[in-house]
């Protein structure tokens, strides 16, 4: 079934160089009419190559889980995610009355190998992302539930509580019982942002999940 998001799930812009990063910083300052000498603060984390998921909680209870779709309307996969251990069906702590939590559903490389080893040559998945997408969007939700999908949060949609900064939202996430990526950086130094990108790129083969870059966002 189709499921409408309460607020749109926008796509990311691309940058390919340190120069693009500086232009991104300048565009934000211009957009915000930011004339201060104080530098803007950014949060950086790997962009996991999985499937975007929007979790909607009302009064702490998970009422829907939907894929990104076209950004406004996705597919309802609520039944399919009920076996993902790090997606709580009920939030802990002092949670907002209503909140959309966005993140990535993925398979680790090791779990991907296990799944493929049990499939015939005609049915093998070409990569972990396709395996995660195929598992999450199964019409037979028993198959989805038998696959070791994982979830890491990276963003927020509509919320009855205003979070002034993303890292404030992330701190709250931990009290709600939801995980984020432990590989991250918070800095106002653009050179350190680019160094973080190079560090993550060098670690790529040793990470147990596929990535396709680093996300840089204004805190």
C-alpha positions as CSV (number, residue, x, y, z in Angstrom):
1,X,0.0,0.0,0.0
2,X,1.0,3.6,-0.6
3,X,1.9,5.8,2.4
4,X,2.2,9.6,2.5
5,X,5.0,11.2,4.5
6,X,3.9,14.0,6.8
7,X,6.9,16.1,5.5
8,X,8.8,15.5,2.3
9,X,11.9,13.3,2.2
10,X,14.3,15.5,0.1
11,X,17.2,14.2,-2.0
12,X,20.8,15.1,-1.4
13,X,23.0,17.4,-3.5
14,X,26.3,16.1,-4.8
15,X,29.8,17.4,-4.2
16,X,33.0,16.0,-5.7
17,X,35.8,18.2,-4.5
18,X,37.0,20.4,-1.6
19,X,36.0,23.3,-3.8
20,X,32.4,22.0,-4.0
21,X,32.4,21.8,-0.2
22,X,33.4,25.5,0.1
23,X,30.7,26.5,-2.4
24,X,28.2,24.5,-0.3
25,X,29.2,26.5,2.8
26,X,28.9,29.8,0.9
27,X,25.5,28.9,-0.5
28,X,24.2,28.1,3.0
29,X,25.5,31.4,4.3
30,X,23.9,33.3,1.5
31,X,20.6,31.4,1.9
32,X,20.6,32.2,5.7
33,X,21.8,35.8,5.2
34,X,24.6,34.8,7.6
35,X,27.0,37.7,7.9
36,X,28.7,36.6,11.1
37,X,32.4,35.9,11.3
38,X,31.6,32.7,13.3
39,X,31.9,29.6,11.2
40,X,28.9,27.3,10.6
41,X,28.9,23.9,12.3
42,X,28.5,20.7,10.3
43,X,27.8,17.1,11.1
44,X,29.4,14.5,8.8
45,X,28.7,10.8,8.6
46,X,29.0,8.0,6.0
47,X,26.2,7.7,3.5
48,X,25.2,4.1,3.9
49,X,24.1,2.5,0.6
50,X,20.8,1.1,1.6
51,X,17.1,2.0,1.5
52,X,15.7,5.2,3.0
53,X,13.0,4.6,5.6
54,X,10.6,6.9,7.3
55,X,9.3,5.8,10.8
56,X,6.3,7.7,12.2
57,X,5.7,7.5,16.0
58,X,2.6,8.8,17.7
59,X,2.5,8.9,21.5
60,X,5.7,6.8,21.4
61,X,4.1,4.0,19.3
62,X,5.3,3.1,15.8
63,X,2.3,3.7,13.6
64,X,3.9,3.4,10.2
65,X,7.2,2.6,8.4
66,X,7.4,3.7,4.7
67,X,10.1,3.7,2.0
68,X,11.1,7.1,0.5
69,X,9.3,6.5,-2.8
70,X,9.1,9.8,-4.7
71,X,9.8,11.8,-1.5
72,X,6.2,12.5,-0.8
73,X,4.6,9.1,-1.1
74,X,6.3,5.8,-0.4
75,X,5.4,2.1,0.2
76,X,4.0,1.0,3.6
77,X,6.4,-1.7,4.9
78,X,5.3,-1.6,8.5
79,X,4.8,-5.4,8.7
80,X,8.1,-6.0,7.1
81,X,10.3,-4.1,9.6
82,X,8.9,-5.7,12.8
83,X,11.9,-8.0,13.0
84,X,14.6,-5.3,12.8
85,X,16.0,-5.3,16.3
86,X,17.1,-1.7,16.4
87,X,13.7,-0.3,15.3
88,X,11.7,-0.1,18.5
89,X,8.0,-0.5,18.3
90,X,7.7,1.9,21.2
91,X,10.0,4.8,22.0
92,X,11.6,5.1,25.4
93,X,12.1,8.2,27.5
94,X,10.6,11.7,27.0
95,X,9.6,11.5,23.4
96,X,7.6,14.0,21.3
97,X,3.9,13.3,20.8
98,X,4.5,13.0,17.1
99,X,7.8,12.4,15.2
100,X,9.1,11.2,11.9
101,X,12.5,9.6,12.2
102,X,14.4,9.0,9.0
103,X,17.2,6.6,8.4
104,X,18.7,3.8,6.3
105,X,17.8,0.1,6.2
106,X,20.7,-2.0,5.1
107,X,22.4,-5.4,5.2
108,X,26.0,-5.8,6.4
109,X,28.4,-7.3,3.9
110,X,28.7,-10.5,6.0
111,X,24.9,-11.0,6.2
112,X,24.6,-10.4,2.5
113,X,27.1,-13.2,1.9
114,X,25.1,-15.5,4.1
115,X,21.8,-14.7,2.3
116,X,23.4,-15.2,-1.1
117,X,25.0,-18.5,-0.1
118,X,21.5,-19.9,0.6
119,X,20.0,-18.8,-2.8
120,X,20.3,-20.5,-6.1
121,X,22.5,-18.9,-8.8
122,X,19.4,-17.5,-10.6
123,X,18.2,-15.8,-7.4
124,X,21.4,-14.3,-6.0
125,X,21.5,-10.6,-5.3
126,X,24.1,-8.5,-7.0
127,X,25.0,-6.3,-4.0
128,X,23.9,-5.7,-0.4
129,X,21.7,-2.7,-1.4
130,X,19.6,-4.8,-3.8
131,X,19.3,-7.5,-1.2
132,X,18.1,-5.0,1.5
133,X,15.6,-3.4,-0.9
134,X,14.4,-6.8,-2.1
135,X,14.0,-8.0,1.5
136,X,12.3,-4.8,2.8
137,X,9.8,-4.7,-0.1
138,X,8.8,-8.3,0.0
139,X,5.0,-8.9,-0.4
140,X,5.5,-11.9,1.9
141,X,6.5,-10.2,5.1
142,X,7.6,-13.5,6.6
143,X,10.6,-13.4,4.2
144,X,11.4,-9.8,5.3
145,X,11.3,-10.8,8.9
146,X,13.7,-13.7,8.4
147,X,16.4,-11.4,6.9
148,X,18.8,-9.7,9.3
149,X,18.1,-6.1,8.2
150,X,19.5,-3.2,10.3
151,X,18.6,0.4,10.7
152,X,20.6,3.6,11.5
153,X,18.8,7.0,11.9
154,X,20.2,10.0,10.1
155,X,17.4,12.6,10.0
156,X,14.1,14.0,11.1
157,X,10.8,14.9,9.4
158,X,7.7,16.3,11.1
159,X,8.0,16.6,14.8
160,X,5.7,18.1,17.5
161,X,9.0,19.1,19.4
162,X,11.4,21.5,17.8
163,X,15.0,20.5,17.8
164,X,17.3,23.5,17.3
165,X,20.3,21.4,16.3
166,X,20.7,17.9,14.7
167,X,23.1,16.8,17.4
168,X,20.4,17.7,20.0
169,X,18.1,15.5,18.0
170,X,20.7,12.7,18.0
171,X,21.2,12.9,21.8
172,X,17.4,12.5,22.2
173,X,17.4,9.5,19.8
174,X,19.7,7.6,22.1
175,X,17.2,8.1,25.0
176,X,14.4,7.0,22.6
177,X,16.3,3.7,22.0
178,X,17.2,4.4,18.4
179,X,20.8,4.1,17.0
180,X,22.7,6.5,14.8
181,X,26.1,5.9,13.0
182,X,29.0,5.9,15.5
183,X,31.3,6.9,12.7
184,X,30.7,10.7,12.6
185,X,32.3,14.1,13.0
186,X,31.0,17.5,14.3
187,X,33.2,20.5,13.2
188,X,33.2,24.1,12.0
189,X,36.4,23.5,10.1
190,X,35.8,22.7,6.4
191,X,39.4,21.3,6.0
192,X,38.5,18.7,8.8
193,X,35.3,17.8,6.9
194,X,37.4,17.0,3.8
195,X,39.9,15.1,5.9
196,X,37.0,13.1,7.4
197,X,35.8,12.2,3.9
198,X,39.3,11.0,2.9
199,X,39.5,9.0,6.2
200,X,36.2,7.3,5.6
201,X,37.0,6.6,1.9
202,X,40.2,4.9,3.0
203,X,38.3,2.8,5.6
204,X,35.7,1.8,3.0
205,X,36.8,-1.8,2.4
206,X,37.1,-2.5,6.2
207,X,33.5,-1.2,6.9
208,X,30.9,-4.0,7.2
209,X,28.4,-2.0,5.1
210,X,28.6,-0.4,1.7
211,X,28.7,3.4,1.5
212,X,28.5,5.8,-1.4
213,X,30.1,8.9,0.1
214,X,29.8,11.1,3.1
215,X,26.9,13.3,4.1
216,X,27.6,16.8,5.3
217,X,24.8,18.7,6.9
218,X,24.3,21.9,8.8
219,X,24.0,21.3,12.5
